[in-house]
Amino acid sequence: GGAGVVDERDADVLDGLPAVFRGLGDRWGEAAALSSLATRALYRGDLAELRRNAESAARLFTELGDQWGRLQSSEQLGILAEISGDHAAAARLHEEGVHSARELELWTQVSFRLSRQGRIALLTGDTALAAELHEGARRLAEEQSHRPALQFAEIGLALGARQDGDLEGAEARLRPWLEWNRRLGVDIGVALVQAQLGYVAELRGDAALAQARHRDGLAAARRSGDPRALALAIEGLAGAGSVAGAPGDRSAAAEPFGTAAALRESLGTPLPPAERYDVDRATARLRAALGDDAFTAAFDRGRSRPPEDQAERSSGGSRG
């Protein structure tokens, strides 16, 4: 989204800032510090801290009548609602965000929030609306010469293309952003783009390329420290292993799905139904190949395996 990454070197100082501002009677400073803590929690994948700080910041900004502050909080809470599968709440919060950003003439923020609306449209099955929203976001980002907003819109267009079966179009939109994130050393970006490129390869039936891309994404996810990115990479590798002709036995491909599911549950964010299509496609293949009992046994073994252990077992191979 539009929020920046908090420098980890400032973590200790940032943790204490809300109390400092509270002691000074500076409610706006307290709200801004809480909002920064919420942003940090989002990038760390700490959703409980995200909710706690974003809700507190939103309450203070609302009491102060600060529209800019409410804009930041509505983005954070909208992302949280999306992750939790509450698409109605996410849509409402992002609609409010678009309206506020337009009033404030913060056009980069308008672009980000249009893309957020586009993501919700994809998750609710309205691919035509999603394309319209993401294209509007893309045009605004280009007008503002804002590369992060442009990336966010382009990846949204790629997600829609993949859902519509346009694998060539999806890959063409994704590949430039893989190189951009590599060049800037943005591990979370590499992980998320490689996950999508890996799924494109899987849908083409190219197991080797899918595995190479997901392995590279897994390495980036581990470096990023984001547990949801790690779960996504583990799922992607397992999906690649489900493709006909992939090396290794099918039970070995089934185990990681259990590991990823347990990891997501430990974060309080199991995959909602609207986001299960990639996992469901692969697990259906594995159930057909193994039978229900063998698949369930492998899945349960995976649930008890620590995510880092599963990641270590899956790592290796070359870039795609």
C-alpha positions, 0 to 999 in steps of 0.5 A, spaced: 500 500 500 501 507 500 505 506 507 512 506 508 517 501 511 519 503 518 527 502 519 528 497 524 534 501 527 529 506 529 524 500 532 526 501 540 525 509 539 518 508 535 515 503 540 516 508 546 513 514 542 506 513 543 507 513 551 512 519 550 507 523 546 501 521 551 505 524 557 506 531 553 498 531 552 500 531 544 494 526 541 496 527 534 503 525 535 500 519 539 496 517 533 501 518 528 506 514 532 501 508 533 499 509 525 507 508 524 507 502 529 501 499 525 505 500 518 511 496 521 506 490 524 503 490 517 510 489 514 512 484 519 506 480 519 504 481 526 496 482 525 494 482 532 499 488 533 496 491 526 489 491 529 491 494 536 495 500 533 491 501 527 484 501 531 487 506 536 490 511 531 483 511 528 480 513 534 484 518 536 485 521 529 477 521 528 476 525 535 481 530 532 477 530 526 484 529 522 482 527 515 489 525 513 490 521 519 483 517 518 486 516 511 492 512 513 488 508 518 482 506 513 488 503 509 491 499 515 484 497 517 482 495 510 488 491 509 486 487 515 479 486 513 481 483 506 486 479 510 481 476 514 476 475 509 471 480 511 471 483 503 464 488 505 468 491 510 474 492 506 470 495 500 467 500 505 474 502 508 477 503 501 471 506 498 472 511 504 479 512 502 478 513 495 473 519 497 478 522 502 484 522 498 481 525 492 478 531 497 485 531 499 488 531 492 493 526 494 493 522 487 498 517 489 494 515 495 488 515 490 492 510 486 493 505 491 486 505 494 483 504 487 488 498 486 485 496 493 478 496 491 481 492 485 483 487 489 477 486 493 473 486 486 478 480 484 476 476 490 469 477 489 469 475 482 468 481 479 474 481 474 471 486 469 470 491 475 477 489 478 480 491 471 477 498 470 479 499 477 486 497 476 487 500 470 485 507 473 490 506 478 495 505 473 494 511 469 494 515 476 500 512 478 504 513 471 501 521 471 504 521 478 511 518 476 510 513 482 513 506 481 511 503 487 503 505 486 504 503 478 507 496 481 501 495 485 496 497 479 500 492 474 500 486 479 493 487 480 492 487 472 496 481 472 492 477 477 486 479 473 489 476 467 491 470 470 484 469 473 481 470 466 486 465 463 491 470 460 497 467 462 502 470 457 499 477 459 500 476 466 507 474 465 508 480 461 506 485 467 509 481 472 516 480 469 519 487 469 517 488 477 521 482 479 527 485 476 525 492 479 524 488 486 531 485 485 535 491 483 532 495 489 533 489 494 526 488 496 525 481 498 518 481 500 516 484 493 521 478 489 517 473 494 510 476 492 512 476 484 515 470 484 509 466 487 505 469 481 510 467 476 510 460 479 503 459 478 503 462 471 508 456 470 504 451 474 498 453 470 502 452 463 504 445 466 511 447 466 513 443 473 521 445 473 520 452 471 514 453 477 519 449 482 525 454 480 520 460 481 517 458 487 524 456 490 527 463 489 520 466 492 521 462 498 528 464 499 526 471 498 520 470 503 525 467 508 529 473 508 523 478 508 521 475 515 514 475 513 510 469 515 504 470 510 509 470 504 513 464 507 506 460 507 505 463 500 511 460 498 511 453 501 504 453 498 507 455 491 512 449 491 507 444 493 503 446 488 509 445 483 510 438 486 503 436 484 504 437 477 504 431 472 511 430 471 514 433 477 520 430 480 519 427 487 513 423 490 506 426 491 506 425 498 512 429 499 508 435 495 502 434 500 506 435 506 507 442 505 500 444 504 499 442 512 505 446 514 502 452 510 495 451 513 498 450 520 502 457 519 496 461 517 492 458 522 497 460 528 497 467 525 489 467 525 489 468 518 487 461 515 486 462 507 479 465 506 475 461 501 476 466 495 483 466 496 483 458 496 483 457 488 491 455 487 491 451 493 484 447 492 487 446 484 493 443 487 490 439 493 485 436 488 490 433 483 494 430 489 488 427 492 486 424 485 493 421 485 494 419 492 487 418 495 484 421 500 487 417 506 494 418 504 493 425 502 490 426 509 496 423 512 501 427 509 497 433 510 497 432 517 505 430 518 506 437 514 502 440 520 506 438 525 513 440 521 516 447 523 515 452 517 523 453 517 524 446 517 519 445 511 522 451 508 529 448 509 527 441 506 524 445 500 530 450 498 535 449 493 535 449 485 536 455 481 532 462 479 526 462 474 
